[in-house]
């Protein structure tokens, strides 16, 4: 008979996600994980597999939560232009308020692991494509409402916004002058004209 787990797997996974997000995959040790998650190594292996499998589970959890947050932010506004303005302005404001600035866990993984690990290349690309779909849906809504021109290429514009999002997020880890970033956001938003 299988013994029931003596810890909350979701809470432990959230703790692992936060730690990996703070330190990255390579810099996070199993000792760090057991301490943060409040469980021992055998429990980690039993519940999640090895460190890489735990990282994958944490990244998948983050991707799901992040995508839901992005969808919520975009749907909260009454117009496509306002949705993207609020999205990018909130992104910038949150990054400048965060201390330390962790950036986006998925983008951090894209930079750290995707260049030499096919699994994480695929996982981070999937997240990028999902964000592109969310952006495209918002743009298409703007086209249907007449707010955006009927000949707007929704897919290309959505993909451009994903590239802008990734670039801004990576760049803000170095805390550039706020005016520099604000000007970039204003220019990005002119693509909706």
MOUR-V234509 format. One record per pair of residues at least 12 apart in sequence whose C-alpha atoms are under 8 Angstrom apart, sorted by the first residue. I is the first residue (numbers start at 1). J is the second residue. Records with the same first field share a line. If there is no record, write none. Layout:
BEGIN
I->J + J
END
This chain:
BEGIN
7->39
9->47
11->37
12->37 + 38
13->37 + 54 + 57 + 58
14->58
15->36 + 37
16->33 + 36 + 37 + 54 + 55 + 58
17->55 + 58 + 59 + 61 + 62
19->33 + 36
20->55 + 58
21->102 + 104 + 105 + 108
22->102
24->108 + 109 + 112
25->55 + 109 + 112
30->51
56->120
59->105 + 106
60->123
62->105 + 106
63->106 + 127
67->127 + 130 + 131
70->87 + 131 + 134
71->134
73->86 + 87
74->87 + 138
75->138
79->142 + 147
80->138 + 139 + 141 + 142 + 147
81->142 + 189 + 192
83->138
84->189
85->189
88->165 + 185
89->182 + 185
92->172 + 181 + 182
95->169 + 172 + 173
96->172 + 175
101->173
102->173
103->169 + 170 + 172 + 173
104->169
106->124 + 127
107->124 + 166 + 169 + 170
108->170
109->124
110->124
128->162
131->162
132->155 + 158 + 159 + 161 + 162
133->155 + 158
135->158 + 161
136->154 + 155 + 157 + 158
139->154 + 158
140->154
148->192 + 193
157->191
161->188
164->188
168->181
END
